[in-house]
Structure formats: C-alpha cells, structure tokens
Amino acid sequence: MKPVIFDVDTGIDDAMAMAYALNSPELEVLGFTTCFGNVPVVDSTRNTLAVLEKLNRRIPVYEGADQTLVRGRKKRYPKHVHGEDGLGNTLRFEPTIKASQGNAADFIIDQVQSRPHEITIIAVGPLTNIALAINKAPMIMSLVKEVVIMGGAVNVPGNVTPYAEANIISDPEAAHLVLTSGLPITLVGLDVTLQTYLLKPKLDDWRATGKESAEFLAEMTDYYMKAYENSHPGLGGCALHDPLAVGVAIDSSFVRTEWMSVKVVTEGEEAGRTIGQKDGEPRIRVCTNVESERFLKHFLERVI
C-alpha cells in the first residue's frame, strides 16, 4: 500500500475523490489536510468530516490554511458550482467526528520526516498547506516520494479566467513556490481532467445500490452537473478533476506526461496562469493525455 496524505478543499469533486481513494486498496490514507478553496477552511474541514462519516470511515483530519500565502483571505467562493455548503446543499447534519488537534502543515512535516521517501501527497485544492510546510521545514522536500497535484492549465485555457485554473488562482504565490520547489511533482491539470466526463445516467446506478453514501454522493454530484450544464450546455455530466489526481496516484499509466518546468504568473491579468517550458529547471511531470475510458471504468468500480 502507498501511504498518502490527502490535501483537500472539500467540495463536490473532492468528495468523489475521497470515496475513490478510500475504496482503493492500493492507498493507505494516513490523514486528510484541509484548506480554503471551494469553501472557507472551517467548512472544508466540516465537509471532510461529513464525507468520512457518510462513508463510515475514521481517518484523521487536520485543519490547515484559512488564507493565502501573501494575499490574505479569499474573497469569493464558487457557490454557484458547489452550493452554499460546498456539497451541493446536501449537508443536513453536523458530523459527530471531530478534527484532530494540530495543523495541516505540521502533520505533513511530521509524517514525511517519520517515513522518509515513502509519502505521496495528493493535493486537490490550493497549494497553501504544502507551501507552508516547505517554508517551515525545507528539508522535507528531499524526503517526499511524490506529489500529485490537481491544478493548472498548461496547454489549454483556464476555468476561472481565460488563463487560470481554480486551484492555482486561489493562491498563485503558493502554487509558484510549490511547482518550482524541486519536489517530485505530477501535475494533473485541465489539460487532462477536461477529457474525463461522468455522465448523468451513472447517478441512477449509484442510487440503485441503496447505499446511504451512494445517495449522498449522487445528490451532490447532480447539483454539480447542473452547474456544468449552465456553463457547458448539452454536456450532460461533469468533469472528474479531483478524482483523476487520485487515479494517477493509484496507476500512473492512466496518463501520458511530459517533463516541463512550470512557473505561475502572480501579477496582472494573467495571474494564476501556469506556463510550461520544455527547458529550464526544476522540471515536473505535466499530464498531457489521459486514457479517459479506462480511468472512468476504474473510478466507477471503486467510488461506490
């Protein structure tokens, strides 16, 4: 089993990714670390605990960054995509399980130091927690086995601005720090996630299982698909952004990658843009193609 720290800003696709990861025997999820992003961090933590409760799993959850590295608190959250609560307005209960004592950056540092060259970090929100860990303990960079990041748009347009993907623009300075840090990174961006679509009829299959957790995921994903329909009329589904990062952590052969150095624009109209170059250092793996049907089959076999 691959020991994993899973860094989330739990909205709807995070919840699907959590279920996928926790139902995959290849991964040993050591803990979840939460960040602002789709929702404020207190809501991200609550949502993470709520999803774990619905999945009947008890995994440590450590609350992390409530604001960006240098810009202060995020001012707007994508409620039109993830709902008022971040989970498609499905949260009709307060989770009974509680977050662990301590903070996300310290948990990352402690785990990496205690298990050198073993830990994979899957990051599907803004990269603030990882940036804070690097700033506090730069020696951990040589001890991390791999970081799989859902973020960026290297060869395609962004989804928040024409240039920027949501996770990167939420904290461009943190993203630039992490992507140029020398960590062993695989970047799973819109270049590949927008080739992975879950279509609406699959939600009926989830509901047909009769599982409470399946109904919970189906209801929130239905909300997410309606948001997609507003921006992509006729699509009839949604992209699997965060789940694909989990898929790549499980089986890297789902994607093809190219080695690039990737820098993040932090100022002006193009803030949040991820610029990939074939030369330059340090280089990371940038996903450029995905076997979408094989990945989707794998995801559907695991998520419910």
C-alpha positions in Angstrom: 0.0 0.0 0.0 1.1 3.5 -0.8 1.0 5.8 2.3 -0.9 9.0 1.3 -1.6 12.4 2.8 -4.7 13.8 1.0 -4.9 17.6 0.9 -8.4 18.8 0.1 -10.7 21.9 0.0 -13.7 19.7 0.2 -16.3 20.5 -2.4 -18.2 18.0 -4.6 -15.4 16.6 -6.7 -13.2 16.4 -3.6 -15.9 14.2 -2.0 -15.9 11.9 -5.0 -12.1 11.7 -4.9 -12.2 10.9 -1.2 -14.6 8.0 -1.8 -12.4 6.7 -4.7 -9.2 6.9 -2.6 -10.7 5.3 0.5 -12.1 2.4 -1.6 -8.8 1.7 -3.3 -6.7 -0.9 -1.6 -3.5 0.4 -3.2 -3.7 3.6 -1.0 -3.2 3.9 2.8 -4.7 7.3 3.6 -2.8 8.5 6.7 -4.8 11.7 7.0 -6.7 14.5 5.3 -5.4 18.1 5.5 -7.9 20.8 4.7 -7.5 24.2 3.1 -9.7 27.1 1.9 -10.7 26.9 -1.8 -14.1 25.7 -2.8 -15.3 26.9 0.6 -13.6 28.6 3.7 -11.4 26.2 5.6 -13.8 25.7 8.5 -16.4 24.5 6.0 -13.8 22.4 4.2 -12.9 20.7 7.4 -16.6 20.1 8.3 -17.3 18.7 4.8 -14.3 16.4 5.0 -15.6 15.0 8.3 -19.1 14.7 7.0 -18.0 12.7 4.0 -15.9 10.4 6.2 -19.0 9.9 8.4 -21.2 9.0 5.5 -18.5 6.6 4.2 -18.3 5.2 7.7 -14.5 5.8 7.9 -12.4 7.2 10.7 -9.3 8.9 9.3 -7.5 11.9 11.0 -8.4 15.3 9.6 -6.1 18.3 10.2 -7.3 21.8 9.5 -5.0 23.9 7.5 -4.6 27.3 5.9 -7.5 29.8 6.2 -5.9 32.3 3.9 -3.4 32.7 1.1 0.3 32.8 1.5 0.6 36.6 0.9 -2.8 38.0 -0.2 -4.9 37.5 2.9 -8.3 35.8 2.8 -10.0 34.6 -0.3 -12.9 37.0 -1.0 -15.2 34.8 -3.2 -16.1 31.2 -3.2 -17.8 29.3 -6.1 -21.2 28.7 -4.5 -22.7 28.5 -8.0 -20.7 25.3 -8.6 -20.6 23.7 -5.1 -23.6 25.1 -3.3 -23.9 27.2 -0.2 -22.4 24.4 1.9 -19.8 23.2 -0.6 -21.5 19.8 -1.0 -24.4 20.8 -3.3 -26.6 21.8 -0.4 -26.8 18.2 0.8 -25.4 18.7 4.3 -28.3 18.3 6.6 -26.4 17.1 9.6 -23.3 18.2 11.6 -20.6 15.5 11.7 -20.2 13.8 15.1 -16.5 13.1 14.4 -14.1 15.9 15.1 -10.9 17.2 13.6 -7.6 16.1 15.1 -5.5 18.5 17.2 -2.7 20.2 15.4 -2.5 21.9 12.0 -2.1 20.6 8.4 1.5 21.8 7.7 2.8 20.3 10.9 1.1 17.0 10.1 2.7 16.9 6.6 6.1 17.7 8.1 5.8 15.1 10.8 4.6 12.3 8.5 7.3 13.0 5.9 10.1 13.1 8.4 8.9 9.9 10.1 8.5 8.0 6.8 11.2 9.3 4.5 10.9 8.6 0.8 7.6 6.8 1.4 4.9 9.5 1.5 2.8 10.5 -1.5 0.9 13.8 -1.2 -2.3 14.1 -3.2 -3.3 17.8 -3.4 -6.6 18.8 -5.0 -7.0 22.3 -3.6 -4.9 25.5 -3.4 -1.3 24.6 -2.6 -1.1 26.7 0.6 -0.6 23.9 3.1 2.3 22.4 1.1 3.9 25.8 0.7 3.6 26.5 4.4 5.2 23.1 5.1 8.1 23.9 2.7 8.7 27.3 4.3 8.7 25.8 7.8 10.8 22.7 7.1 12.5 22.9 3.7 14.4 19.7 4.3 11.2 17.7 3.8 11.4 18.4 0.0 14.1 15.7 -0.4 12.1 13.2 1.7 8.7 13.3 -0.1 8.2 10.4 -2.5 5.8 12.1 -4.8 3.2 15.0 -5.0 0.2 14.5 -7.3 -1.4 17.9 -7.8 -4.8 18.6 -9.4 -4.2 22.1 -10.8 -3.2 24.3 -13.6 -3.9 24.6 -17.3 -0.6 24.4 -19.2 -1.8 23.9 -22.8 -5.5 24.8 -22.5 -7.5 27.8 -21.2 -8.3 28.2 -17.6 -11.7 27.7 -16.0 -11.8 30.8 -13.8 -10.2 33.2 -16.2 -9.0 32.6 -19.7 -5.6 31.9 -18.2 -6.1 30.4 -14.8 -7.4 27.2 -13.2 -9.3 27.5 -9.9 -6.8 25.9 -7.5 -3.9 27.8 -8.8 -5.5 31.2 -8.9 -6.8 30.7 -5.4 -3.2 31.2 -4.2 -0.8 31.9 -7.1 2.2 32.6 -4.9 1.8 29.2 -3.0 1.5 27.4 -6.4 4.6 29.1 -7.8 6.6 28.2 -4.7 5.5 24.5 -4.8 5.8 24.0 -8.6 9.3 25.5 -8.6 10.5 23.9 -5.3 12.1 20.8 -6.8 9.6 18.4 -5.3 8.8 15.3 -7.4 5.5 16.6 -8.8 3.0 15.2 -11.3 0.6 18.0 -12.4 -2.9 16.8 -13.3 -4.4 19.9 -14.9 -7.3 20.8 -17.0 -5.3 19.5 -20.0 -6.4 16.0 -18.9 -9.2 16.4 -16.4 -11.5 18.0 -19.0 -11.2 14.8 -21.0 -12.8 12.8 -18.2 -16.6 13.1 -18.0 -19.1 11.4 -15.7 -22.5 11.4 -17.4 -25.7 11.8 -15.5 -27.2 8.3 -16.0 -24.4 6.9 -13.8 -26.0 8.7 -10.8 -29.1 6.4 -11.2 -26.7 3.4 -11.0 -25.3 4.8 -7.7 -28.8 5.4 -6.3 -29.8 1.9 -7.3 -27.3 0.4 -4.9 -29.4 1.6 -2.0 -26.4 2.7 0.0 -26.8 5.9 2.0 -23.3 7.0 1.0 -24.2 6.5 -2.7 -27.3 8.6 -2.4 -25.3 11.3 -0.7 -22.7 11.4 -3.5 -25.4 11.2 -6.2 -27.4 14.1 -4.8 -24.4 16.4 -4.6 -23.0 15.3 -8.0 -26.4 16.1 -9.5 -26.0 19.6 -8.2 -22.5 19.8 -9.7 -23.8 18.6 -13.1 -26.5 21.3 -13.1 -23.7 23.9 -12.6 -21.8 22.3 -15.6 -25.0 22.4 -17.7 -25.1 26.2 -17.2 -21.6 26.7 -18.4 -21.4 23.8 -20.9 -25.0 23.3 -22.3 -25.7 19.8 -23.6 -22.7 18.2 -21.8 -25.0 16.1 -19.6 -22.4 15.5 -16.9 -19.3 16.8 -15.2 -15.5 16.5 -15.3 -13.7 14.4 -12.8 -11.0 16.9 -11.8 -10.0 15.7 -8.3 -10.8 12.0 -8.9 -8.3 11.9 -11.8 -5.5 13.0 -9.4 -6.4 10.0 -7.2 -6.4 7.8 -10.3 -2.9 8.9 -11.2 -1.7 8.3 -7.7 -3.0 4.7 -8.0 -2.0 4.0 -11.5 0.2 6.5 -13.4 -0.4 4.6 -16.7 -3.8 6.3 -16.9 -1.9 9.4 -18.2 0.9 10.4 -20.5 3.3 13.1 -19.2 5.9 15.5 -20.4 8.8 16.9 -18.4 8.5 20.6 -18.1 9.5 23.5 -15.9 6.3 25.2 -14.8 6.1 28.7 -13.4 3.0 30.6 -12.2 2.2 34.1 -13.1 1.4 36.0 -9.9 0.6 39.5 -11.1 -1.8 41.2 -13.5 -4.4 40.0 -15.9 -2.8 36.6 -16.3 -2.4 35.8 -12.6 -2.7 32.1 -11.9 -1.5 31.1 -15.4 0.7 28.0 -15.4 3.5 28.4 -18.0 5.2 25.2 -19.0 8.5 25.1 -20.8 10.5 22.1 -22.1 13.8 23.5 -21.0 14.5 25.1 -17.6 14.7 23.7 -14.2 13.4 22.2 -12.0 11.2 20.0 -14.2 8.0 18.3 -13.2 5.7 15.8 -14.9 2.9 17.5 -16.7 0.0 15.3 -17.8 -0.8 15.9 -21.4 -3.1 13.0 -22.3 -5.4 10.5 -20.5 -6.9 7.1 -21.2 -10.3 8.5 -20.2 -12.5 5.5 -20.7 -10.1 3.2 -18.8 -9.9 5.7 -15.9 -13.6 6.2 -15.8 -14.2 2.4 -15.6 -11.7 2.2 -12.8 -13.3 5.1 -10.9 -16.8 3.7 -11.2 -15.7 0.3 -10.0 -14.4 1.9 -6.8 -16.3 5.1 -5.9 -19.5 3.5 -4.5 
